[in-house]
């Protein structure tokens, strides 16, 4: 989907259409969760501090997130996907891989299926989307980014080699900013540069990921589209406008986070055995403390008790706390339910 959260806000609020919109708070410690394409023209991007975004775009309009609405729209999008194939692997609320080798409507063409899906999403939901079509996950993902927004791009097998050779390393799906910078230092700027390295050299410099890099620059990606997937954890965290400095403030904020976490667990019909407390201090140093129980955490009282025990084990006297987070992992679906959705952090 194109600028999904921001686009949904513009869909639901016509007065926002055509204007630079950022989903998130506007305070000193907030960050942009999503930016409309009107805002992106000014250089505003997701994960950017809101203060920086306002400097780039003085007319930027900040709106709070409406997570339940995003989940609702996401569900409708996934229903459209599943009309064409059962092999749908969600990456997040607004993105998925589809294997249409055996398409349910016997369309016989991946490109026609993608065009039809884009049209259905626009007609039924009023939102634009971008599609990438190719013969494996890596290339399909890269293709989906080529002509956004409202994009469409196909990479045929006979075109893949040339396309990858000319692709900037930053555009490679699976290569993040830090890795890209390290590759630049090694003289790797495009796919053709990466292809000059043997597997041993890449593994030596990038660990196990080296084999993945070796393969993808040659267009090799044998990962199947997996329709069944499980969320590894559910969490909620919040960055505060002002540092927390008192025991009362810390306990109060943790209580709120615990309530929110239980709510999210109930929404996803999930239980877990490992609870983790995350603390980031004013100097940006960070700690996490976890505890694994023999039995699953299913209710608020158990969660509150375990988080409180972890909190008491951490030296907080005289500390200034910038962020608190609580998460649950080591999870299972609480039968008879099964669906789990990607979650949107409370910090925006």
Residue pairs with C-beta under 8 A, 6 or more apart in sequence:
1 7
1 77
1 94
1 95
1 121
1 127
1 128
1 129
1 130
2 37
2 127
2 128
2 129
2 130
2 148
2 149
2 150
3 34
3 35
3 36
3 37
3 40
3 149
4 34
4 70
4 93
4 94
4 127
5 23
5 33
5 34
5 65
5 70
5 94
5 344
6 21
6 22
6 23
6 34
6 35
6 36
6 39
7 36
7 127
7 128
8 66
8 69
8 70
8 73
8 127
9 16
9 21
9 23
9 63
9 66
10 16
10 17
10 19
10 21
10 36
11 125
11 126
11 127
12 66
12 69
13 63
16 36
16 61
16 63
18 38
19 36
19 38
19 59
19 61
20 35
20 36
20 38
20 39
20 41
20 42
20 44
20 57
20 59
20 60
20 61
21 35
21 36
21 38
21 39
21 60
21 61
21 62
21 63
22 32
22 33
22 34
22 35
22 36
22 39
22 44
22 50
22 53
22 60
22 61
22 62
22 63
23 32
23 33
23 34
23 35
23 62
23 63
23 64
23 65
23 348
24 30
24 31
24 32
24 33
24 34
24 50
24 62
24 64
24 65
24 348
25 50
25 62
25 64
25 348
26 50
26 54
26 62
27 50
27 241
28 50
28 51
28 241
29 49
29 239
29 240
29 241
29 322
30 49
30 50
30 239
30 347
30 348
31 46
31 47
31 48
31 49
31 50
31 239
31 347
31 348
32 44
32 45
32 46
32 47
32 48
32 49
32 50
32 53
33 46
33 65
33 344
33 348
34 46
35 44
35 45
35 46
35 48
35 53
37 149
39 53
39 57
39 60
42 56
42 57
42 60
43 56
43 57
44 53
44 56
44 57
44 60
50 62
53 60
54 60
64 348
65 344
65 348
67 343
67 344
70 93
70 94
70 344
71 93
71 341
73 125
73 127
74 93
74 94
74 341
76 124
76 125
77 94
77 121
77 125
77 129
78 88
78 90
78 96
80 117
80 120
80 121
80 124
81 88
81 96
81 98
81 117
82 88
83 104
83 105
84 98
84 100
84 103
84 104
84 105
84 107
84 113
84 116
84 117
85 98
85 99
85 100
85 102
85 103
85 104
86 104
86 227
87 98
87 99
87 100
87 101
87 225
87 227
88 96
88 97
88 98
88 225
88 227
89 96
89 97
89 98
89 225
89 226
89 227
89 229
90 96
90 229
90 341
90 342
91 97
91 342
92 342
93 341
93 342
93 344
97 137
97 140
97 141
97 225
98 113
98 225
99 224
99 225
100 107
100 110
100 113
103 113
105 113
107 113
107 116
110 133
111 133
111 154
114 131
114 133
114 152
115 131
115 152
117 129
117 131
118 128
118 129
118 130
118 131
118 150
118 152
121 127
121 128
121 129
122 128
122 129
128 149
128 150
129 150
130 144
130 145
130 147
130 148
130 149
130 150
130 151
130 152
131 143
131 144
131 151
131 152
131 153
132 139
132 140
132 141
132 142
132 143
132 144
132 145
132 146
132 153
132 154
132 155
133 140
133 143
133 152
133 153
133 154
133 155
134 140
134 142
134 143
134 154
134 155
134 156
134 160
135 155
135 157
135 160
136 219
136 220
136 221
136 222
136 223
137 173
137 221
137 223
137 225
138 173
138 174
138 216
138 219
138 221
139 155
139 160
139 163
139 164
139 219
139 221
140 155
141 173
142 155
142 167
142 171
142 172
142 173
143 153
143 154
143 155
144 151
144 153
145 151
145 171
146 153
147 153
155 163
160 219
161 218
161 219
164 191
164 192
164 195
164 216
164 217
164 218
164 219
165 190
165 191
165 192
165 195
166 190
166 191
166 192
167 190
167 191
168 189
168 190
169 175
169 180
169 183
169 184
169 188
169 189
169 190
169 191
169 193
169 194
170 177
170 180
172 180
172 191
172 213
172 216
172 217
173 216
174 209
174 212
174 213
174 216
175 183
175 213
179 206
179 209
182 205
182 206
183 189
183 193
183 194
186 205
187 193
188 194
188 197
191 217
194 213
194 217
195 217
195 218
197 214
198 214
199 210
199 211
199 214
201 210
202 210
202 211
202 213
202 214
203 210
203 211
204 210
206 213
215 221
230 331
230 333
230 340
231 268
231 270
231 331
231 340
231 341
231 342
231 343
232 329
232 331
233 272
233 276
233 327
233 328
233 329
233 331
234 261
234 264
234 265
234 268
234 270
234 272
234 327
234 328
234 329
234 331
234 343
235 261
235 276
235 278
235 325
235 326
235 327
235 328
235 343
235 345
236 257
236 260
236 261
236 264
236 325
236 326
236 327
236 343
236 345
236 346
237 257
237 278
237 323
237 324
237 325
237 326
237 327
237 345
237 346
237 347
238 253
238 256
238 257
238 323
238 324
238 325
238 346
238 347
239 280
239 322
239 323
239 347
240 253
240 321
240 322
240 323
240 324
243 282
243 320
243 321
243 322
244 250
244 253
244 320
244 321
244 324
245 319
245 320
245 321
247 316
250 311
250 316
250 321
250 324
251 308
251 311
253 324
254 277
254 307
254 308
254 311
254 324
254 326
255 304
257 324
257 325
257 326
257 346
258 300
258 303
258 304
258 307
258 326
259 300
260 346
261 303
261 326
261 327
261 328
262 299
262 300
262 303
264 343
265 271
265 272
265 328
267 341
268 333
268 339
268 340
268 341
268 343
269 333
269 334
269 337
269 338
269 339
269 340
270 328
270 331
270 332
270 333
270 334
270 340
271 296
271 297
271 298
271 328
271 331
271 332
271 334
272 296
272 297
272 328
272 329
272 330
272 331
272 332
273 292
273 293
273 294
273 295
273 296
273 297
273 330
273 331
274 290
274 291
274 292
274 293
274 328
274 329
274 330
275 290
275 291
275 293
275 297
275 303
275 306
275 307
275 310
275 326
275 327
275 328
276 288
276 289
276 290
276 325
276 326
276 327
276 328
276 329
277 288
277 289
277 290
277 307
277 310
277 311
277 314
277 324
277 325
277 326
278 286
278 287
278 288
278 323
278 324
278 325
278 326
278 327
279 286
279 287
279 288
279 314
279 316
279 321
279 323
279 324
279 325
280 286
280 321
280 322
280 323
280 324
281 319
281 320
281 321
281 322
282 320
282 321
282 322
284 322
286 323
287 314
289 310
289 313
289 314
290 310
291 306
291 309
291 310
292 330
293 306
296 332
297 303
297 306
297 328
298 334
303 326
303 328
307 326
323 347
333 340
